[in-house]
Amino acid sequence: MIENFIAGDTINFTQHYTDYPSDDYNALFYLNGASLLSISGSASTTSNPDHAEGAFLFTITANQGAYLKSGTYAYAVRVTSGSINYTAESGNITVLPNIALQQSKESICNRMIELIEKSLLNQLSSGEAAESISIAGRSISMMNRRDLLVERSFWDRERKALINARLGKSGIKQLGIVI
């Protein structure tokens, strides 16, 4: 079984279970973790480079895998034949993040600061917003101005630390050289 793959990549793998040949059984591969996915296995053919008689070929398409969140997933391969069901294999697989689709931490910080500043501007232009409201039995709690300012300071410090790290500045000043 594969140990890991990058979310959004097309993954092909062949599994052979001597007790459950593809001529007699159907197979389903389940991933359960931060996201869920199930795919059907097809009988392996001679055109498959990893062909084995009675094996199952599983394919996770790029579209299916693109929505998987990174993390450790439990997997199981279930085989069925009529009313007979067996778990042929189970274990863990790591889904790695697709770097091409990830936002940088710096852009997340910028976005958070932007949203907090919009909220502050909204409170200033419309007066102090209520800290909570209820509509049709649902309650919504909002951050007050002080909490928003604290959050903005946090995200600004995070952004500055990321920028300094990118530029090779540690923020630690050297006081003197000891010989």
C-alpha positions as CSV (number, residue, x, y, z in Angstrom):
1,M,0.0,0.0,0.0
2,I,1.2,3.5,-0.6
3,E,2.5,5.4,2.5
4,N,1.8,9.0,1.4
5,F,0.9,11.2,-1.5
6,I,0.4,14.8,-2.3
7,A,-3.2,16.1,-2.4
8,G,-4.2,16.8,-6.0
9,D,-1.9,14.3,-7.6
10,T,-3.3,11.4,-9.6
11,I,-2.5,8.2,-7.7
12,N,-2.6,4.7,-9.2
13,F,-1.9,1.6,-7.1
14,T,-2.5,-2.1,-7.4
15,Q,-3.4,-4.3,-4.5
16,H,-3.5,-8.1,-4.6
17,Y,-5.3,-10.2,-2.0
18,T,-4.9,-13.9,-2.6
19,D,-8.0,-14.7,-0.6
20,Y,-10.1,-12.1,-2.5
21,P,-9.4,-12.3,-6.2
22,S,-10.9,-9.5,-8.4
23,D,-12.7,-12.1,-10.5
24,D,-14.9,-13.0,-7.5
25,Y,-14.9,-9.8,-5.4
26,N,-15.5,-6.1,-5.7
27,A,-13.3,-3.7,-3.7
28,L,-13.8,-0.3,-2.2
29,F,-10.9,1.9,-0.8
30,Y,-11.9,4.2,2.0
31,L,-9.9,7.2,3.3
32,N,-11.1,8.7,6.6
33,G,-9.4,11.7,8.2
34,A,-9.7,15.4,7.8
35,S,-11.7,14.7,4.7
36,L,-13.5,11.6,3.4
37,L,-13.0,9.7,0.1
38,S,-14.1,6.3,-1.2
39,I,-13.1,4.8,-4.6
40,S,-13.9,1.6,-6.3
41,G,-11.1,-0.8,-7.4
42,S,-11.2,-2.3,-10.8
43,A,-9.8,-5.6,-11.9
44,S,-6.2,-5.2,-12.9
45,T,-5.5,-5.8,-16.6
46,T,-2.3,-6.7,-18.5
47,S,-2.1,-3.0,-19.7
48,N,-1.4,-2.1,-16.1
49,P,2.4,-2.0,-15.4
50,D,1.9,-3.5,-11.9
51,H,-0.5,-6.2,-13.2
52,A,-1.1,-9.2,-11.1
53,E,-3.7,-11.9,-11.8
54,G,-6.7,-11.2,-9.6
55,A,-5.5,-7.9,-8.3
56,F,-7.4,-4.6,-7.9
57,L,-6.3,-1.3,-9.6
58,F,-7.2,1.8,-7.6
59,T,-7.1,5.3,-9.0
60,I,-7.5,8.5,-7.1
61,T,-8.0,11.2,-9.7
62,A,-6.5,14.7,-9.4
63,N,-10.0,16.1,-8.9
64,Q,-10.8,13.6,-6.1
65,G,-7.5,14.2,-4.3
66,A,-7.5,18.0,-4.7
67,Y,-10.0,18.4,-2.0
68,L,-8.2,16.3,0.6
69,K,-6.8,18.2,3.5
70,S,-3.3,17.3,4.6
71,G,-2.9,15.0,7.5
72,T,-2.9,11.3,8.6
73,Y,-5.8,9.3,7.3
74,A,-7.0,5.9,8.3
75,Y,-7.7,3.7,5.2
76,A,-9.5,0.4,4.7
77,V,-10.0,-1.8,1.7
78,R,-13.3,-3.6,1.9
79,V,-14.1,-6.5,-0.5
80,T,-17.6,-7.8,-1.2
81,S,-19.1,-10.7,-3.0
82,G,-22.9,-10.9,-2.7
83,S,-23.7,-10.7,1.0
84,I,-20.1,-11.4,2.1
85,N,-18.0,-8.4,3.3
86,Y,-14.4,-8.4,4.5
87,T,-11.9,-5.8,5.4
88,A,-8.9,-7.0,3.3
89,E,-6.5,-4.3,4.6
90,S,-6.4,-1.3,6.8
91,G,-3.8,1.1,8.1
92,N,-2.7,4.8,7.8
93,I,-1.7,7.0,4.9
94,T,-0.3,10.5,5.0
95,V,-1.8,13.1,2.7
96,L,0.8,15.8,2.1
97,P,-0.2,19.4,1.2
98,N,-0.2,20.6,-2.4
99,I,2.2,23.5,-2.2
100,A,0.9,24.9,-5.5
101,L,-2.6,25.5,-3.9
102,Q,-1.6,26.6,-0.4
103,Q,-1.7,30.2,0.7
104,S,1.5,31.5,2.3
105,K,1.3,32.2,6.0
106,E,2.2,35.8,5.2
107,S,-0.8,36.2,2.9
108,I,-3.1,34.7,5.6
109,C,-1.7,37.3,8.1
110,N,-2.4,40.1,5.6
111,R,-5.9,38.8,4.9
112,M,-6.7,38.6,8.7
113,I,-5.4,42.2,9.2
114,E,-7.5,43.4,6.3
115,L,-10.7,41.7,7.7
116,I,-10.1,43.1,11.2
117,E,-9.5,46.6,9.9
118,K,-12.8,46.4,7.9
119,S,-14.6,45.3,11.0
120,L,-13.0,48.2,13.0
121,L,-13.9,50.7,10.2
122,N,-17.5,49.4,10.3
123,Q,-17.7,49.8,14.0
124,L,-16.3,53.4,13.8
125,S,-18.6,54.4,11.0
126,S,-21.8,53.0,12.5
127,G,-20.9,53.5,16.2
128,E,-19.9,50.8,18.7
129,A,-21.4,47.6,17.4
130,A,-23.4,45.5,19.8
131,E,-21.4,42.7,21.3
132,S,-24.1,40.1,20.7
133,I,-27.4,39.9,18.8
134,S,-30.2,37.4,18.6
135,I,-32.2,36.7,15.4
136,A,-34.9,34.0,15.2
137,G,-33.5,32.2,18.3
138,R,-29.9,32.2,17.1
139,S,-27.3,34.2,19.0
140,I,-24.2,35.8,17.4
141,S,-21.4,37.2,19.5
142,M,-19.1,39.8,18.0
143,M,-15.7,41.0,19.0
144,N,-15.6,44.4,20.7
145,R,-13.2,47.1,19.5
146,R,-10.6,46.2,22.2
147,D,-10.6,42.5,21.2
148,L,-10.2,43.4,17.5
149,L,-7.2,45.7,18.3
150,V,-5.6,42.8,20.2
151,E,-6.2,40.5,17.3
152,R,-4.8,43.0,14.8
153,S,-1.7,43.3,16.9
154,F,-1.2,39.6,17.0
155,W,-1.6,39.1,13.3
156,D,0.7,42.1,12.6
157,R,3.4,40.6,14.9
158,E,3.1,37.3,13.1
159,R,3.4,39.0,9.7
160,K,6.5,40.9,10.8
161,A,8.1,37.8,12.1
162,L,7.5,36.0,8.8
163,I,8.9,38.9,6.8
164,N,11.9,39.1,9.0
165,A,12.5,35.3,8.7
166,R,12.2,35.6,4.9
167,L,14.7,38.4,4.9
168,G,17.1,36.5,7.2
169,K,16.6,38.8,10.2
170,S,16.1,37.0,13.4
171,G,15.2,40.0,15.5
172,I,17.9,39.1,18.1
173,K,20.5,41.9,18.4
174,Q,24.1,41.0,19.2
175,L,25.4,43.0,22.1
176,G,29.1,42.2,21.8
177,I,31.6,39.7,20.7
178,V,33.2,37.5,23.4
179,I,36.7,36.3,22.5
